[in-house]
Amino acid sequence: MAASSAPRYRGRFAPSPTGPLHFGSLVAAVGSYLDARANDGEWLLRIEDVDGPRTVPGAAASILRTLEGFGFEWDGEVVVQSQRTDIYHAELTRLQLVGDVYPCSCSRSEIAAASSARSVDGGLLYPGTCRPGIPEGRSARAWRLRVPDRVFRFIDRVQGPVAQNLARDVGDFILFRADGQYAYQLAVVVDDALQGVNAVVRGVDLLDSTARQIWLQERLGFAMPTYAHLPVIVNAAGEKLSKQTLAPAVDAGEGVPRLAAALELLGHPVPGEVRSGVVNDFWKWAVSAWSIDRVPKVRGIFPGGTLPA
Ligand code: GLU
């Protein structure tokens, strides 16, 4: 048997195909790509389309085309979450067998009537109605993961120390939804683990999901990757660029200047000769210049000025 060696550094980019690639996602793609390559690692690409109703037909293909046009090179096949429901089913079953998850019959309006506390996501904190068992005569709509009254702590490579109490800040959260879809939290944890991802670099909007993911890793017996949450690009109103805030799509035809703009927001000024050069030379330069320590330790960046954290 071959001697075991340290696992390969492995990052990933995992866009949700809810529309074309916009500048905010391009920044996350650039950061995760450079972090992987600068550490001589692999970079995987995964389409996160478990949320069927939010998935826009054609968006995944358009995102892949745009990334390719910008010269990103990913390792292996692109993984598509909608083709992996059997895997999520098997992992959810493991949790069901040991009682880590429980069926929940509550509707949104019932939760609203029973709870006034807010979760970090701005939604209502689940009051635990079905924790001891579904009330007589009701049937399961969703499956929730029990969370402990415990503070989860980790050191984010960009944002620094993070602490979150899952019971107080999040509540028992859904892994299988009433509409028959697996939740992002389950799919992302399972895929990161099964794909051997050990360095997650993504937008800071997912920072509040990280404690949930660490808990789920613990319950499923998966290793915890390192985390780096990059600042997200916000508009003049301080809102994250997204389809909802009508962020314009990026076009690979914009080439190096657009990549350079993304990298500069991550704290790496790009020399003029690189900016006016070809895409291959940009990536060569960027891989050698990348240092995650230079990424601004803030949550939101408004191009033209940093907003308060
Ligand atoms: N699919 C998520 C998004 O597009 C990213 C998930 C992740 O990187 O963990 O916001």
Residues whose N, C-alpha, C, O or C-beta is under 5 A from the ligand:
A	BS01	LIG	A14 P15 S16 E48 V188 R202
